């Protein structure tokens, strides 16, 4: 089976494609260079396009050689792809911000969605939003070969957090303290781009990863990719419900995720 992934939110498309190749599929991930600052798609050998308009054009042209077109958040491309390739299977896969922060364009999104075969959402909270057809929740995968369990973990009572845009450090720290966590909290801004392949060496410096994503003052009820990566390494991860886990749940293992996606492809 030939599978084209268009866009790559937080490396999820690349991880899915990597493990689809292990099953014998031919896969390609294509992405705009502007959004590959952490070089995550590059790390997995994806195709990087320098210009955003050229990215759209090349994605549409490349799609003619693939059986399945798996779109990640790029719902605006559905109508072009369906018009040119009416018999190809289209999958629409949402990862968060395109739906959560939707301020306009919802009606256009819903119209485009009518032409896809399946809609996938990557976190449970996204099931609460409106779609043109019933969405399937399939958890985000983690590349367990890169983010592998550590032999030993630090006990330095320090935690790391990646703050969302406009997320308050002081309010987040107070929320932690209110729940009984008394740790030294260090931040990494979303504007600070640590190269993807080096990120495990950054995570290993901390005893905790704090996975409390506040967006517009509201706590998102879902684990982030970074939080899942920390769990996979055995780092104590404080989730949105303030529970602590240092192991990755089986349903986030890439083999399980790819199996669920394959089930949709085959329908």
C-alpha positions in Angstrom: 0.0 0.0 0.0 1.3 3.5 -0.9 0.5 6.1 1.8 1.1 9.9 1.6 1.1 11.9 4.8 0.6 15.6 4.2 1.8 17.8 7.1 3.4 16.5 10.3 2.1 17.9 13.6 4.7 17.3 16.4 6.3 14.4 14.4 3.2 12.2 14.6 2.8 11.7 10.9 6.5 10.7 10.7 6.2 8.2 13.5 3.1 6.7 12.0 4.9 6.5 8.6 8.0 4.9 10.1 6.0 2.1 11.7 3.8 1.7 8.6 7.1 1.0 6.7 7.9 -1.8 9.1 4.6 -3.4 7.9 5.8 -3.2 4.3 3.9 -0.1 3.2 5.5 2.6 1.1 5.1 5.9 2.8 6.1 9.5 2.4 5.6 12.6 4.7 5.6 16.0 3.1 5.8 19.3 5.0 6.5 23.0 4.7 10.0 23.9 5.8 8.8 26.8 7.9 7.3 24.3 10.3 10.3 21.9 10.4 12.3 24.1 12.8 12.9 21.2 15.2 13.9 19.1 12.2 11.6 16.3 13.2 10.2 15.5 9.7 13.8 15.8 8.4 15.0 13.3 11.0 12.6 10.7 9.6 13.5 11.5 6.0 10.4 13.4 5.0 10.1 15.7 2.0 10.6 19.3 3.0 9.2 22.0 0.7 10.6 25.6 1.2 7.6 27.7 0.1 4.1 27.3 1.5 2.4 27.7 -1.9 4.8 25.3 -3.5 4.1 22.9 -0.6 0.4 22.8 -1.5 1.1 22.4 -5.2 3.7 19.7 -4.7 1.6 17.8 -2.2 -1.3 17.7 -4.7 0.9 16.6 -7.6 2.7 13.9 -5.4 -0.6 12.5 -4.3 -1.4 11.1 -7.7 1.2 8.3 -7.0 -0.3 7.2 -3.7 -3.3 5.0 -2.8 -4.2 6.7 0.5 -3.8 10.4 1.2 -3.6 11.0 5.0 -4.0 14.7 5.8 -2.9 16.0 9.2 -4.9 19.1 10.0 -4.7 20.4 6.4 -8.5 20.2 5.8 -8.3 23.1 3.3 -6.7 20.7 0.8 -9.5 18.2 0.7 -11.6 19.8 -2.0 -8.6 20.0 -4.4 -7.5 16.4 -3.8 -11.0 15.0 -4.1 -11.6 16.9 -7.4 -8.4 15.7 -8.9 -8.5 12.2 -7.5 -12.1 11.2 -6.8 -11.3 7.5 -6.3 -8.5 7.9 -3.8 -9.1 7.3 -0.1 -8.8 10.5 2.0 -8.2 10.4 5.7 -8.5 13.6 7.8 -6.5 13.5 11.0 -6.8 16.3 13.7 -4.2 16.9 16.4 -5.5 19.8 18.4 -4.9 23.4 17.6 -6.7 23.5 14.2 -10.0 22.5 16.0 -9.5 23.9 19.5 -8.5 27.4 18.4 -10.9 27.6 15.6 -12.2 31.1 15.4 -13.3 31.2 11.8 -13.6 28.9 8.9 -15.5 26.2 10.7 -18.3 26.0 8.1 -15.7 25.6 5.3 -13.9 22.9 7.3 -17.2 21.0 7.8 -18.0 21.2 4.0 -14.5 19.9 3.1 -14.9 17.0 5.6 -17.9 15.6 3.8 -15.5 14.4 1.0 -13.1 12.4 3.3 -13.5 8.7 4.0 -12.7 8.9 7.7 -12.0 11.5 10.4 -9.4 10.8 13.1 -8.9 12.8 16.3 -5.7 12.3 18.3 -6.9 13.3 21.8 -10.2 12.5 23.6 -11.1 16.1 24.2 -11.4 16.7 20.4 -14.4 14.4 20.3 -16.4 17.2 21.9 -16.1 19.4 18.7 -18.3 19.3 15.6 -17.4 17.3 12.5 -19.3 16.4 9.3 -19.1 12.7 10.2 -18.4 10.6 13.3 -14.7 10.9 14.2 -12.5 8.0 15.4 -10.3 8.5 18.4 -6.9 7.0 17.7 -4.2 8.0 20.3 -1.0 9.8 19.4 2.0 7.5 19.0 5.5 7.9 20.4 8.7 6.6 18.7 9.7 4.3 21.5 13.0 3.5 19.7 14.1 7.1 20.1 12.4 7.9 23.4 13.4 4.7 25.1 13.3 3.9 28.8 16.2 5.1 30.9 18.3 2.8 33.0 18.2 5.3 35.8 16.3 8.6 36.3 17.3 11.7 38.2 16.0 12.6 41.6 16.7 16.3 41.6 13.2 17.5 42.3 13.2 19.6 39.1 10.5 19.6 36.4 10.3 20.9 32.9 7.3 22.4 31.2 6.7 23.6 27.6 4.4 26.7 28.0 1.7 27.2 25.5 1.3 30.6 23.9 0.1 33.1 26.5 0.3 30.4 29.3 1.3 32.0 32.6 4.3 30.4 34.4 3.2 31.8 37.8 -0.4 30.5 37.5 0.8 27.1 36.3 3.2 26.9 39.3 0.4 27.9 41.7 -1.8 25.2 40.2 0.9 22.6 40.9 1.5 23.9 44.4 -2.2 23.8 45.2 -2.1 20.1 44.3 0.8 19.4 46.6 3.7 19.5 44.1 6.7 21.3 45.5 9.2 21.1 42.7 11.6 23.5 41.0 10.0 24.3 37.6 12.0 25.3 34.6 10.4 26.3 31.3 11.2 25.8 27.7 9.4 28.3 25.4 7.7 27.2 22.2 10.0 29.6 20.4 13.0 27.7 21.7 13.6 25.0 19.1 15.5 22.1 20.5 16.4 19.7 17.6 14.1 16.7 17.7 16.8 14.0 17.8 18.4 15.8 20.7 15.2 16.2 22.7 15.6 13.0 24.8 18.9 14.4 26.1 17.0 17.5 27.2 14.3 15.6 28.9 16.7 13.4 30.8 17.9 16.4 32.8 14.7 16.5 34.8 13.0 14.2 37.4 9.5 15.5 36.2 7.9 16.6 33.1 4.9 18.8 33.8 2.2 18.2 31.2 -0.3 21.0 32.0 -1.2 22.7 28.8 -3.3 25.9 29.5 -4.8 27.4 26.4 -6.7 30.7 26.8 -6.7 30.1 30.6 -8.3 26.7 30.3 -6.5 23.4 31.0 -6.6 21.0 28.0 -7.7 17.5 29.1 -5.2 15.6 27.1 -1.6 14.6 27.3 0.8 16.4 24.9 3.2 14.6 22.7 6.1 15.8 24.9 4.4 14.4 27.9 4.0 11.0 26.3 7.6 11.1 25.2 8.6 11.7 28.8 6.5 8.8 30.0 8.1 6.6 27.4 11.5 7.4 28.8 10.4 6.6 32.4 10.4 10.3 33.5 7.7 11.1 36.1 5.0 13.0 34.1 2.4 15.1 35.8 -0.7 14.9 33.6 -3.6 17.3 33.2 -5.5 15.5 35.9 -2.4 15.8 38.2 -1.8 12.1 38.2 1.8 11.0 37.8 3.0 8.3 35.5 6.4 7.1 34.4 5.4 4.5 31.8 3.8 4.9 28.4 0.3 3.3 28.1 0.2 0.5 25.6 -2.3 2.3 23.4 0.3 5.0 22.7 2.8 2.5 21.4 3.3 3.0 17.7 2.5 -0.6 16.7 -1.0 -0.3 18.4 -1.7 3.1 16.8 -0.7 1.9 13.3 -2.9 -1.2 13.7 -5.9 1.0 14.5 -5.2 3.3 11.5 -4.8 0.2 9.2 -8.2 -0.9 10.3 -9.7 2.3 9.0 -7.7 2.1 5.7 -9.1 -1.4 5.1 -12.8 -0.4 5.6 
